[in-house]
Amino acid sequence: MNIKVIAIAIVFFVTSSKMIAQLNLIPYPNTVTLHSGEVTFNTIKVKYDNALNSEFNELSKFIKTKGLKPTTTQSKDFNIELVLAEHTLKENGKEGYKLDITDKKITITAANPAGIFFGIQTLKQLQLDRSASGMSFPQVSIQDNPKFKWRAFMLDESRHFKGKEVVFDMLDQMALLKMNVFHWHLTDDQGWRIEIKKYPLLTQIGSYRNDTQINGVKSDKRTGKPHSGFYTQEDIKEVIAYAAKKHITIIPEIEMPGHATAAIAAYPWLGTVDKPIDVSVTFGILPNIFNVTDPKVKTFLEDVLQEVIDLFPSKIVHIGGDEVKFDQWKESEQVTEWMKDNNIKSYPDIQIAFTNSMSKFIESKGYRMMGWNDILGENLHHYNVEETKKENNEKLAQSAIIHFWKGSQELMVSALTKGHEVVNSQHNYTYLDYDYNSISLEKAYSFSPIPEGIDKNLESQVLGLGCQMWSEWVPTQEDMYRQVFPRLAAYAEVGWTQTEQKDFRRFQTNLQTVKQNWENTPYYTKNIKNDDYVTITFSVDMNDSPFLKELEGGREMLTLSGTFKNVNTGAEEYWHADSVSLTDSDYNGIYTGTKLVPKNSTLSFILLKSPDGSWDNHIKILSTQSCKYLTPEKNYKIDVHSKDMQVAFKAEKCLDI
C-alpha cells in the first residue's frame, strides 16, 4: 500500500515538473496550480462584457497569429470568456487577474479591464507549440497581481530623437511584460521634442542642433551631421491613445530649472545671461539654467505646463529638477536682489521655492508633480558641495513624488520619513545606457526598490521602480534595443513578481519563451553573418597606465594583436580572445564603451587599473569604423608579465544574458 502511494506521488511529481518547465512566464505569477494534460483549440468563440472591447481586440490579434478567426457569442457555446467581476478587487487588486485553463475553456477574470489585459499577456506566453496549427495550452489555474503599481520604462528622446514607431514598439514590449508606465523625457539641453503652440520657437529652434559629440564627454570629436526631430501635439495624442489601449500611463518630463539649453536657445530671455546661445552639441552637465526669479520665466513655464497637462491625462507631470548648477544664479544681480527681497539664504532654497511654486500650479490643475531626488535640496554632486552644506530653510511640498536616482539609502529613507512617495530608479541598478559589465542581467534582476531594513510602515510609500534609457551615447534604434533587451524583462519581473517568487535561474530559463516573441525583430540578435574568427589589432598607451609603464621601464607604445572567436549565446554576439601578442606601434585613442567588431576592423584599446588595485573588468576600445554594440565576457582579466610582455586574456565566465 505504501509503495503504491509513493509511486503515484513520484509520477505526479514528474508530470508536474514537466509542466512547470513549460510555464516559462515573465513576469512570474503569484500562484500557479497545474492540472494534468493540455488542451488544443482549433476554433475560437469568445464571450466578453461590452466594456472589454479593447481587450477583446488584443486577444483577437493574438488568436489571428495562429491563423484562426475568433468569433463572439453571448450564449453558453464559448471556449474563451473574459469576465469583469468587481467583487474580485480585494483579492486581485486593480491590475490583478485569475486565469483558468481547463479541457473545455479559458476564463480570465478581473475587477478591471487592466487585469483582463494582463491576463491575456500571460495567455500569450502559455502557448505550448507555436509552430502547430490551432492553439495549445497547459491546463492551469493562475492567481496573479503585481507587487508594485509603478513599473516604468523611461525613454530619453532629447539627446537622440527616435520617433513614433520606436515608441509604439517599446509600448508593445512593455505591455507583453506587464509594465504600466512610459516615462517620456522630452526636453533637455540637446533638444526640445514637444510642440508647444504658444511658443513655436521651442521646436523651430530648440529641436535642432548643428552637430553631436561622440566618444565621451571629454572628446572633441563630432558626427559632422545635424540632428533634429520633435512630436506635434497630434503625434502625442496618437501615442497616448495607443498606450491607453495597453493600460500604459505616459508620464511627460519637462526639465526645469536646469537642462534648459534648448529652451534658452529658442528664447534667450529665459536665462540669466540673456544672450543668444545654440542648442548644445555636447553632453554632460551644462551651466544653462532658467532665471526662475523672473516673473516672465515663471509665466512661460506655467504656459508650457498647461499645454502639457491639456495633452496628457496621466495626472502626474515630471519636472526633472536634476543636476542644477548654480553658477549662473550666483552671477546674476537679479537673482541676488530677489534672494534679498524674499529672505532666501541659499541657492538650493531658490530651487526648492521654485519647485514648490510649480507644484502648486500643477496641483491647481488636479495633477501631481514628480521630480528627481535633487529637488529635495540634498547634495548629490561635487559641483554643489559648498552650497548644499548649508541648512535649507525651504522644505519641499510633501505632495511631490520623489524619483530617486542617486545618493545613499539614508537619503531615500529620509524622503519616505518626510511623507513623500518614492519611485526608486537607483542609477547603478536601473540605467540602461550602462553597459552589461556595469549592470548585468543578474544585477538588474537583483534590484529591490524597497531599501533593505526600512520601517515596514514606509514600504507602501515606495510606488515601484523605473528603468531609464538615457540616450547620450545611444544614437540609433539598434543601439537602444541592444541596451534594453533582455534587461527590460528583468525589470518587469522586479516590478511585478512577489519577492518570495523571484528566482534568477528560473527567470533565465523562462526568458527563452520571451525571446521567441523577439525573433525576427530588431530586439533579438541572432548569428551575425561573419567568419567565426577575426583578427583585430589594438594599441596600448603606456603613459595612461603607471603600472604598465613601470613594468616596461618606460616604453610608451605597444600593439596588441589577437585572434578572437565569435561566441553566440542566443541573444548577443561576443568575442572571446584566444591569444594575443605585442609589438611596438602608435596609439590611436580611447573609446569608453564596448563594440561588436566587424571583420578587418582596426581599433585602439587601453588597459586600466581600478582604484582598489585590481584590473578593470572590461576593455575600453576606439574604432574608426561603424561598429555594433557588444557586451564583453564578464570577469575579463588581463595579466601582464614584465619579462616578455605577453598579455593573456582570460574569459572565466560569459555574461549571463
C-alpha positions as CSV (number, residue, x, y, z in Angstrom):
1,M,0.0,0.0,0.0
2,N,2.7,2.5,1.0
3,I,4.7,1.6,-2.1
4,K,1.7,2.4,-4.4
5,V,1.2,5.7,-2.8
6,I,4.9,6.6,-3.2
7,A,4.8,5.5,-6.9
8,I,1.7,7.7,-7.5
9,A,3.4,10.6,-5.8
10,I,6.5,10.2,-8.0
11,V,4.5,10.0,-11.2
12,F,2.6,13.2,-10.2
13,F,5.8,15.0,-9.3
14,V,7.4,14.1,-12.6
15,T,4.4,15.1,-14.6
16,S,4.1,18.4,-12.7
17,S,7.8,19.1,-13.1
18,K,7.5,18.7,-16.8
19,M,4.5,21.1,-16.9
20,I,6.4,23.6,-14.7
21,A,9.2,23.6,-17.2
22,Q,6.7,24.6,-19.9
23,L,5.3,27.6,-17.9
24,N,8.1,29.9,-19.0
25,L,6.3,33.1,-17.8
26,I,7.8,36.6,-17.3
27,P,6.9,38.2,-15.0
28,Y,6.3,35.1,-12.9
29,P,2.8,34.9,-11.3
30,N,1.9,34.8,-7.6
31,T,0.4,31.3,-7.6
32,V,0.3,28.6,-10.2
33,T,-1.7,25.4,-9.9
34,L,-1.1,22.9,-12.6
35,H,-3.6,20.3,-13.7
36,S,-2.8,17.3,-15.8
37,G,-2.9,17.5,-19.5
38,E,-3.1,20.0,-22.3
39,V,-5.9,21.5,-24.3
40,T,-6.0,22.4,-28.0
41,F,-8.5,24.8,-29.6
42,N,-9.0,24.7,-33.4
43,T,-11.9,27.2,-33.4
44,I,-12.3,30.1,-31.0
45,K,-15.6,31.5,-29.7
46,V,-15.2,34.4,-27.2
47,K,-17.7,35.7,-24.7
48,Y,-17.0,39.0,-23.1
49,D,-18.5,42.1,-21.5
50,N,-19.1,45.1,-23.7
51,A,-16.8,47.2,-21.5
52,L,-13.9,44.9,-22.8
53,N,-14.0,45.7,-26.5
54,S,-10.4,46.9,-26.4
55,E,-9.2,43.8,-24.5
56,F,-11.1,41.6,-27.0
57,N,-9.3,43.2,-29.8
58,E,-6.0,42.5,-28.1
59,L,-7.0,38.8,-27.7
60,S,-8.2,38.7,-31.3
61,K,-4.9,39.9,-32.7
62,F,-3.1,37.1,-30.7
63,I,-5.6,34.4,-32.0
64,K,-5.2,35.6,-35.6
65,T,-1.4,35.0,-35.4
66,K,-2.3,31.3,-35.4
67,G,-4.4,31.6,-38.5
68,L,-7.7,31.3,-36.5
69,K,-10.6,33.7,-36.8
70,P,-12.2,34.3,-33.4
71,T,-16.0,34.8,-33.3
72,T,-18.0,36.3,-30.5
73,T,-21.0,34.9,-28.7
74,Q,-23.2,35.6,-25.7
75,S,-24.5,32.1,-25.5
76,K,-23.1,29.2,-23.4
77,D,-21.3,28.0,-26.6
78,F,-17.9,29.6,-26.0
79,N,-14.3,28.4,-25.2
80,I,-12.8,31.7,-24.1
81,E,-14.5,34.0,-21.6
82,L,-13.4,37.5,-20.4
83,V,-15.1,38.3,-17.1
84,L,-15.3,41.6,-15.3
85,A,-16.1,40.9,-11.7
86,E,-15.8,43.9,-9.3
87,H,-16.1,41.7,-6.3
88,T,-12.6,40.3,-7.1
89,L,-11.0,43.8,-6.5
90,K,-9.9,43.0,-2.9
91,E,-8.4,39.7,-4.0
92,N,-6.8,40.7,-7.3
93,G,-6.3,44.5,-7.0
94,K,-6.7,46.9,-9.8
95,E,-4.3,45.1,-12.2
96,G,-4.6,41.5,-11.0
97,Y,-6.4,38.7,-12.7
98,K,-7.3,35.0,-12.4
99,L,-6.7,32.7,-15.4
100,D,-8.2,29.2,-15.6
101,I,-7.5,26.8,-18.5
102,T,-9.4,23.6,-18.4
103,D,-10.1,20.9,-21.0
104,K,-13.2,22.9,-22.1
105,K,-12.4,26.6,-21.9
106,I,-10.2,29.5,-20.9
107,T,-11.5,32.0,-18.4
108,I,-9.8,35.3,-17.5
109,T,-11.4,37.1,-14.6
110,A,-10.5,40.6,-13.2
111,A,-12.0,43.5,-11.4
112,N,-10.8,46.0,-14.1
113,P,-10.0,45.9,-17.8
114,A,-6.3,46.2,-17.0
115,G,-6.4,42.9,-15.2
116,I,-8.1,41.3,-18.2
117,F,-5.4,42.8,-20.5
118,F,-2.5,41.5,-18.3
119,G,-4.2,38.0,-18.2
120,I,-4.1,38.0,-22.0
121,Q,-0.4,38.7,-21.9
122,T,0.1,35.6,-19.7
123,L,-2.0,33.6,-22.1
124,K,0.2,34.6,-24.9
125,Q,3.3,33.2,-23.1
126,L,1.5,30.0,-22.2
127,Q,1.1,28.8,-25.8
128,L,2.8,25.5,-26.0
129,D,3.6,24.8,-29.7
130,R,3.8,27.9,-31.7
131,S,4.5,26.0,-34.9
132,A,1.5,23.7,-34.8
133,S,-2.0,24.5,-36.1
134,G,-4.5,25.5,-33.5
135,M,-3.7,26.8,-30.1
136,S,-2.5,24.5,-27.3
137,F,-2.1,25.4,-23.7
138,P,-1.4,23.6,-20.4
139,Q,-4.3,23.1,-18.1
140,V,-3.6,25.5,-15.3
141,S,-5.0,28.0,-12.8
142,I,-3.1,31.2,-12.1
143,Q,-3.9,33.9,-9.5
144,D,-1.8,37.0,-10.1
145,N,-1.4,40.6,-9.2
146,P,1.7,43.0,-9.2
147,K,4.0,43.7,-6.3
148,F,4.3,47.4,-7.3
149,K,1.9,49.8,-9.0
150,W,4.7,51.7,-10.8
151,R,6.6,49.6,-13.3
152,A,8.2,52.1,-15.7
153,F,10.5,52.4,-18.7
154,M,11.9,55.8,-19.5
155,L,13.0,56.9,-23.0
156,D,15.2,60.0,-23.4
157,E,14.5,61.5,-26.8
158,S,16.1,64.8,-26.2
159,R,19.6,63.6,-26.8
160,H,18.7,61.4,-29.7
161,F,15.2,61.5,-31.2
162,K,13.9,58.0,-32.0
163,G,10.4,58.7,-33.4
164,K,6.9,57.5,-33.1
165,E,7.3,54.0,-34.5
166,V,10.0,53.2,-32.0
167,V,7.8,54.4,-29.2
168,F,5.0,52.1,-30.4
169,D,7.5,49.2,-30.5
170,M,8.5,49.9,-26.9
171,L,4.9,50.2,-25.7
172,D,4.2,46.8,-27.3
173,Q,7.1,45.2,-25.5
174,M,6.2,46.9,-22.2
175,A,2.7,45.5,-22.5
176,L,3.8,42.0,-23.0
177,L,5.9,42.3,-19.8
178,K,3.1,43.9,-17.9
179,M,4.9,47.3,-17.4
180,N,2.5,50.1,-17.0
181,V,4.3,53.5,-17.0
182,F,6.1,55.0,-20.0
183,H,8.2,57.9,-18.7
184,W,8.9,60.3,-21.7
185,H,11.9,62.5,-21.3
186,L,11.1,65.2,-23.9
187,T,13.3,68.2,-23.1
188,D,16.9,68.7,-22.3
189,D,20.0,70.6,-23.3
190,Q,20.3,68.9,-26.6
191,G,16.8,69.2,-27.9
192,W,13.2,70.2,-27.2
193,R,10.9,67.5,-28.6
194,I,7.3,68.5,-27.8
195,E,5.3,71.1,-29.7
196,I,4.1,74.0,-27.5
197,K,1.8,76.1,-29.6
198,K,2.2,79.3,-27.6
199,Y,6.0,79.1,-28.0
200,P,6.7,77.8,-31.6
201,L,10.4,78.6,-31.4
202,L,10.8,75.8,-28.9
203,T,10.6,73.3,-31.8
204,Q,11.6,75.6,-34.7
205,I,14.9,76.3,-33.0
206,G,15.1,74.1,-29.9
207,S,14.6,70.8,-31.7
208,Y,17.6,71.2,-34.0
209,R,21.3,71.0,-33.2
210,N,24.1,71.5,-35.7
211,D,26.2,68.5,-34.6
212,T,26.6,65.8,-32.0
213,Q,29.5,64.9,-29.7
214,I,30.8,61.3,-29.9
215,N,33.4,59.3,-27.9
216,G,32.7,60.6,-24.5
217,V,32.2,63.9,-22.6
218,K,35.8,64.9,-22.9
219,S,36.0,64.2,-26.6
220,D,36.4,66.9,-29.3
221,K,35.0,64.5,-31.9
222,R,31.7,65.2,-33.6
223,T,29.5,63.3,-36.1
224,G,29.6,66.2,-38.5
225,K,25.8,65.9,-39.0
226,P,22.9,67.9,-37.6
227,H,20.2,66.2,-35.5
228,S,16.6,67.1,-35.2
229,G,13.0,65.9,-34.6
230,F,10.0,66.6,-32.4
231,Y,6.5,65.4,-31.8
232,T,3.5,67.5,-32.8
233,Q,0.6,67.6,-30.4
234,E,-1.3,65.4,-32.7
235,D,1.6,62.8,-32.7
236,I,1.4,62.9,-28.9
237,K,-2.3,62.3,-28.8
238,E,-1.8,59.3,-31.1
239,V,0.8,57.8,-28.8
240,I,-1.3,58.4,-25.7
241,A,-4.3,56.7,-27.3
242,Y,-2.1,53.7,-28.3
243,A,-0.7,53.4,-24.8
244,A,-4.1,53.6,-23.2
245,K,-5.3,50.5,-25.1
246,K,-2.4,48.7,-23.4
247,H,-3.1,50.1,-20.0
248,I,0.1,52.1,-20.0
249,T,0.2,55.6,-18.5
250,I,2.5,58.1,-20.1
251,I,4.3,60.5,-17.8
252,P,5.8,63.5,-19.6
253,E,9.0,65.1,-18.3
254,I,9.7,68.8,-18.9
255,E,13.1,69.7,-17.4
256,M,13.4,72.7,-15.1
257,P,15.2,74.7,-13.8
258,G,18.4,73.1,-15.3
259,H,19.0,71.1,-18.5
260,A,17.5,74.2,-20.2
261,T,19.9,74.9,-23.0
262,A,17.5,74.1,-25.9
263,A,14.7,76.3,-24.4
264,I,17.1,79.2,-23.8
265,A,18.5,78.8,-27.3
266,A,14.9,79.4,-28.6
267,Y,14.1,82.2,-26.1
268,P,17.3,83.7,-24.7
269,W,15.4,85.8,-22.1
270,L,14.6,82.6,-20.2
271,G,18.1,82.5,-18.9
272,T,20.1,84.8,-16.6
273,V,22.6,85.7,-19.2
274,D,20.1,86.9,-21.8
275,K,22.3,86.4,-24.8
276,P,22.0,84.1,-27.8
277,I,23.2,80.5,-27.4
278,D,22.9,77.4,-29.5
279,V,21.3,74.1,-28.7
280,S,24.1,72.1,-27.2
281,V,26.0,69.6,-29.4
282,T,27.9,68.3,-26.4
283,F,26.8,66.2,-23.4
284,G,27.4,66.3,-19.7
285,I,26.2,68.7,-17.1
286,L,25.8,72.2,-18.7
287,P,25.5,75.5,-16.9
288,N,22.4,76.9,-18.6
289,I,19.5,77.4,-16.2
290,F,16.2,79.2,-16.2
291,N,16.0,82.5,-14.4
292,V,13.2,81.4,-12.1
293,T,13.3,84.7,-10.2
294,D,11.9,86.5,-13.3
295,P,8.0,86.5,-13.4
296,K,8.1,86.3,-17.2
297,V,10.0,83.0,-17.0
298,K,7.6,81.6,-14.4
299,T,4.7,82.6,-16.7
300,F,6.5,80.8,-19.6
301,L,6.9,77.6,-17.6
302,E,3.3,77.6,-16.4
303,D,2.1,78.1,-20.0
304,V,4.2,75.1,-21.1
305,L,2.9,73.0,-18.2
306,Q,-0.6,74.0,-19.1
307,E,-0.3,72.7,-22.6
308,V,1.4,69.5,-21.3
309,I,-1.4,69.0,-18.8
310,D,-4.0,69.6,-21.5
311,L,-2.4,66.8,-23.6
312,F,-1.5,64.1,-21.1
313,P,-4.3,62.5,-18.9
314,S,-1.7,60.9,-16.6
315,K,-2.4,63.2,-13.5
316,I,1.3,63.3,-12.9
317,V,3.9,65.7,-14.5
318,H,7.6,65.1,-14.1
319,I,9.6,68.4,-13.9
320,G,13.1,66.8,-13.8
321,G,15.0,69.1,-11.4
322,D,18.3,67.2,-11.5
323,E,21.9,68.3,-11.9
324,V,21.3,72.0,-11.5
325,K,24.5,74.1,-11.5
326,F,24.0,77.3,-9.5
327,D,26.8,79.3,-11.2
328,Q,24.6,81.4,-13.4
329,W,22.3,82.3,-10.5
330,K,25.4,83.3,-8.4
331,E,26.5,85.6,-11.2
332,S,23.1,87.3,-11.7
333,E,22.3,90.6,-10.0
334,Q,18.6,90.0,-10.5
335,V,18.8,86.7,-8.7
336,T,20.8,88.2,-5.8
337,E,18.3,91.0,-5.4
338,W,15.4,88.5,-5.4
339,M,17.1,86.5,-2.7
340,K,17.4,89.6,-0.5
341,D,13.8,90.6,-1.1
342,N,12.4,87.1,-0.4
343,N,14.8,86.3,2.5
344,I,16.2,83.3,0.6
345,K,19.5,82.3,2.1
346,S,20.9,79.7,-0.3
347,Y,20.7,78.6,-3.9
348,P,19.2,75.2,-3.1
349,D,16.5,77.2,-1.4
350,I,15.8,79.0,-4.6
351,Q,15.3,75.7,-6.4
352,I,13.1,74.3,-3.6
353,A,11.0,77.5,-3.6
354,F,10.7,77.5,-7.4
355,T,9.8,73.8,-7.4
356,N,7.1,74.3,-4.8
357,S,5.6,77.1,-6.9
358,M,5.5,74.7,-9.9
359,S,4.0,72.0,-7.6
360,K,1.3,74.5,-6.5
361,F,0.4,75.3,-10.1
362,I,0.3,71.7,-11.2
363,E,-1.9,70.8,-8.2
364,S,-4.2,73.6,-9.0
365,K,-4.9,71.7,-12.3
366,G,-5.7,68.4,-10.4
367,Y,-2.3,66.9,-11.2
368,R,0.7,66.0,-9.0
369,M,4.4,67.0,-9.5
370,M,7.2,64.5,-9.7
371,G,10.9,65.2,-9.8
372,W,14.4,63.6,-9.5
373,N,15.5,63.5,-5.8
374,D,17.8,66.5,-6.4
375,I,14.6,68.6,-5.7
376,L,14.9,67.8,-2.0
377,G,17.9,70.1,-1.8
378,E,20.4,67.4,-0.6
379,N,23.9,67.3,-2.1
380,L,24.3,64.7,-4.8
381,H,27.0,66.4,-6.9
382,H,30.5,67.6,-6.4
383,Y,29.9,71.0,-8.0
384,N,27.3,72.0,-5.4
385,V,29.0,70.7,-2.3
386,E,29.5,74.1,-0.6
387,E,26.0,75.3,-1.3
388,T,24.3,72.1,-0.1
389,K,26.3,72.1,3.1
390,K,24.1,75.0,4.3
391,E,20.9,74.1,6.0
392,N,17.8,74.5,3.8
393,N,15.1,76.8,5.1
394,E,12.7,75.9,2.3
395,K,11.1,72.5,2.5
396,L,9.7,70.6,-0.5
397,A,6.0,70.2,-0.7
398,Q,5.1,66.8,0.8
399,S,2.8,66.0,-2.2
400,A,5.8,65.9,-4.5
401,I,6.7,62.4,-5.8
402,I,10.4,61.7,-5.5
403,H,12.1,59.9,-8.3
404,F,15.2,58.6,-6.5
405,W,18.2,58.1,-8.8
406,K,21.3,59.0,-6.9
407,G,22.6,59.1,-3.3
408,S,22.7,56.9,-0.2
409,Q,19.9,54.8,1.1
410,E,19.7,57.2,4.0
411,L,18.5,59.9,1.6
412,M,15.7,57.8,0.3
413,V,14.6,56.8,3.8
414,S,14.7,60.4,4.8
415,A,12.3,61.3,1.9
416,L,10.0,58.5,2.9
417,T,10.1,59.6,6.5
418,K,9.1,63.1,5.4
419,G,6.0,61.6,3.9
420,H,7.0,61.6,0.2
421,E,6.0,58.8,-2.1
422,V,9.1,57.5,-4.0
423,V,9.8,55.7,-7.3
424,N,13.2,54.0,-7.0
425,S,15.5,54.2,-10.0
426,Q,18.9,53.9,-8.4
427,H,21.2,54.6,-11.3
428,N,23.8,51.8,-10.7
429,Y,20.9,49.2,-10.9
430,T,18.5,50.7,-13.5
431,Y,20.3,52.8,-16.0
432,L,20.0,51.1,-19.4
433,D,22.7,53.2,-21.0
434,Y,25.2,51.5,-18.7
435,D,26.9,48.5,-20.4
436,Y,26.2,44.9,-19.3
437,N,29.5,44.8,-17.4
438,S,28.2,47.6,-15.1
439,I,24.7,46.2,-14.9
440,S,24.5,42.6,-15.9
441,L,21.2,40.8,-16.4
442,E,21.6,39.2,-13.0
443,K,22.3,42.6,-11.3
444,A,19.3,44.1,-12.9
445,Y,17.2,41.2,-11.6
446,S,18.6,41.6,-8.1
447,F,17.4,45.2,-7.7
448,S,15.0,45.8,-4.8
449,P,13.0,49.0,-5.0
450,I,12.4,48.9,-1.2
451,P,15.5,49.6,0.7
452,E,16.6,46.8,3.0
453,G,15.7,47.2,6.6
454,I,13.4,50.2,6.3
455,D,10.4,50.5,8.6
456,K,7.5,48.4,7.3
457,N,5.2,51.3,7.7
458,L,7.1,53.2,5.0
459,E,7.1,50.4,2.4
460,S,3.7,51.4,0.9
461,Q,5.2,54.8,0.0
462,V,7.6,53.1,-2.4
463,L,5.4,53.1,-5.6
464,G,7.8,50.9,-7.6
465,L,10.7,51.3,-10.0
466,G,11.7,52.8,-13.3
467,C,14.5,51.7,-15.7
468,Q,16.0,54.6,-17.7
469,M,17.2,54.6,-21.3
470,W,19.3,57.7,-21.4
471,S,20.5,58.3,-25.0
472,E,23.6,60.5,-25.0
473,W,25.8,57.7,-26.3
474,V,23.0,55.5,-27.7
475,P,22.2,57.3,-31.0
476,T,20.3,54.7,-33.1
477,Q,17.3,52.4,-32.7
478,E,19.5,49.4,-33.0
479,D,21.9,50.7,-30.3
480,M,18.9,51.2,-28.0
481,Y,17.5,47.8,-28.4
482,R,20.8,46.2,-27.6
483,Q,20.9,48.1,-24.3
484,V,17.2,47.5,-23.4
485,F,16.8,43.8,-24.3
486,P,16.8,41.5,-22.4
487,R,17.3,43.6,-19.3
488,L,13.8,45.1,-19.7
489,A,12.4,41.6,-18.8
490,A,14.4,41.6,-15.6
491,Y,13.0,45.0,-14.5
492,A,9.5,43.8,-15.4
493,E,9.8,40.9,-13.1
494,V,11.3,43.1,-10.3
495,G,8.2,45.3,-10.6
496,W,5.5,42.6,-10.8
497,T,6.6,39.4,-9.2
498,Q,6.4,38.9,-5.4
499,T,9.7,38.7,-3.7
500,E,9.2,35.1,-2.5
501,Q,8.6,34.0,-6.1
502,K,11.7,35.6,-7.6
503,D,14.3,33.1,-8.8
504,F,17.0,34.2,-11.2
505,R,17.8,30.8,-12.6
506,R,14.1,30.1,-13.4
507,F,14.0,33.6,-14.9
508,Q,16.9,32.8,-17.2
509,T,15.0,29.7,-18.4
510,N,11.8,31.5,-18.8
511,L,13.5,34.2,-20.8
512,Q,13.7,31.8,-23.7
513,T,9.9,32.0,-24.3
514,V,10.0,35.8,-24.3
515,K,12.9,35.7,-26.8
516,Q,10.6,33.7,-29.2
517,N,8.5,36.8,-29.4
518,W,11.6,38.8,-30.3
519,E,12.8,36.5,-33.1
520,N,12.9,38.2,-36.5
521,T,12.5,41.6,-34.8
522,P,15.1,44.3,-34.0
523,Y,15.0,43.3,-30.3
524,Y,16.8,40.0,-30.9
525,T,20.2,39.4,-32.4
526,K,20.8,36.1,-34.0
527,N,24.0,34.9,-35.6
528,I,25.6,37.8,-37.5
529,K,26.9,36.6,-40.8
530,N,30.6,36.7,-40.4
531,D,33.5,34.3,-40.1
532,D,33.9,32.5,-36.8
533,Y,37.4,34.1,-36.3
534,V,38.6,37.6,-36.9
535,T,41.9,39.2,-36.3
536,I,41.9,42.6,-34.5
537,T,44.7,45.0,-33.9
538,F,44.9,47.1,-30.7
539,S,47.2,49.7,-29.3
540,V,48.2,50.2,-25.7
541,D,49.1,53.7,-24.2
542,M,51.7,53.0,-21.6
543,N,51.6,56.6,-20.3
544,D,48.0,56.2,-19.1
545,S,48.9,53.2,-17.0
546,P,51.6,53.8,-14.4
547,F,51.7,50.2,-13.5
548,L,52.4,49.0,-17.1
549,K,54.9,51.8,-17.6
550,E,56.8,50.8,-14.5
551,L,56.9,47.2,-15.6
552,E,58.0,48.1,-19.1
553,G,60.7,50.5,-17.9
554,G,59.3,53.5,-19.8
555,R,58.5,52.0,-23.2
556,E,55.5,54.1,-24.3
557,M,53.7,52.3,-27.1
558,L,52.6,48.7,-27.7
559,T,50.4,47.0,-30.2
560,L,48.2,44.1,-29.2
561,S,47.1,41.6,-31.9
562,G,44.8,38.7,-31.2
563,T,42.6,36.1,-32.8
564,F,39.0,36.5,-31.5
565,K,36.4,33.8,-31.6
566,N,32.7,34.6,-32.2
567,V,30.7,33.2,-29.3
568,N,26.9,33.1,-29.8
569,T,24.9,32.9,-26.6
570,G,21.5,33.1,-28.2
571,A,20.8,36.8,-27.5
572,E,24.0,38.6,-28.4
573,E,27.4,38.1,-30.1
574,Y,30.5,38.0,-28.0
575,W,34.2,38.0,-28.9
576,H,36.5,35.7,-26.9
577,A,40.2,36.3,-27.1
578,D,42.2,33.1,-27.7
579,S,45.7,34.5,-28.0
580,V,47.5,37.8,-28.3
581,S,51.0,39.2,-28.9
582,L,52.7,42.5,-28.5
583,T,54.7,44.8,-30.8
584,D,55.6,48.5,-31.0
585,S,53.1,50.8,-32.6
586,D,51.4,54.1,-32.5
587,Y,48.5,54.8,-30.1
588,N,45.2,56.0,-31.7
589,G,42.9,57.0,-28.8
590,I,40.4,55.6,-26.3
591,Y,36.7,54.7,-26.7
592,T,35.0,54.3,-23.3
593,G,32.5,51.7,-24.4
594,T,32.2,48.2,-25.9
595,K,31.7,47.3,-29.5
596,L,31.0,44.3,-31.7
597,V,33.8,44.3,-34.1
598,P,33.4,43.7,-37.9
599,K,36.0,41.7,-39.7
600,N,39.2,43.6,-40.6
601,S,38.4,46.4,-38.2
602,T,41.3,48.3,-36.6
603,L,40.7,49.5,-33.0
604,S,42.6,51.1,-30.2
605,F,42.3,50.0,-26.6
606,I,43.8,50.7,-23.1
607,L,44.4,48.7,-20.0
608,L,43.1,50.5,-16.9
609,K,43.9,49.8,-13.3
610,S,41.0,50.2,-10.9
611,P,41.3,52.3,-7.6
612,D,41.4,49.2,-5.5
613,G,44.4,47.8,-7.4
614,S,42.6,45.2,-9.4
615,W,42.2,45.4,-13.2
616,D,39.1,46.9,-14.7
617,N,36.9,44.2,-16.0
618,H,36.2,45.5,-19.4
619,I,38.2,46.7,-22.4
620,K,37.9,50.3,-23.5
621,I,38.0,50.5,-27.3
622,L,38.0,53.0,-30.1
623,S,37.0,52.2,-33.6
624,T,37.1,54.5,-36.6
625,Q,34.5,52.3,-38.3
626,S,30.8,51.9,-37.7
627,C,30.5,49.0,-35.2
628,K,27.6,47.4,-33.4
629,Y,27.4,47.4,-29.7
630,L,28.8,44.4,-27.9
631,T,28.8,43.2,-24.3
632,P,32.2,41.5,-23.4
633,E,32.6,38.5,-21.2
634,K,32.3,39.1,-17.5
635,N,35.4,39.0,-15.3
636,Y,37.8,39.7,-18.1
637,K,41.3,39.6,-16.6
638,I,44.5,41.0,-18.1
639,D,47.8,39.6,-16.9
640,V,50.9,41.4,-17.9
641,H,54.3,39.7,-17.5
642,S,57.3,42.1,-17.4
643,K,59.9,39.8,-19.0
644,D,58.4,39.1,-22.3
645,M,55.4,41.4,-22.1
646,Q,52.9,38.7,-23.1
647,V,49.3,39.6,-22.4
648,A,46.8,36.9,-21.7
649,F,43.1,37.5,-21.7
650,K,41.0,35.2,-19.5
651,A,37.3,35.0,-20.0
652,E,36.4,33.0,-16.9
653,K,32.6,33.5,-17.2
654,C,30.5,34.7,-20.0
655,L,27.9,37.3,-19.2
656,D,24.5,35.9,-18.2
657,I,22.2,37.2,-20.9
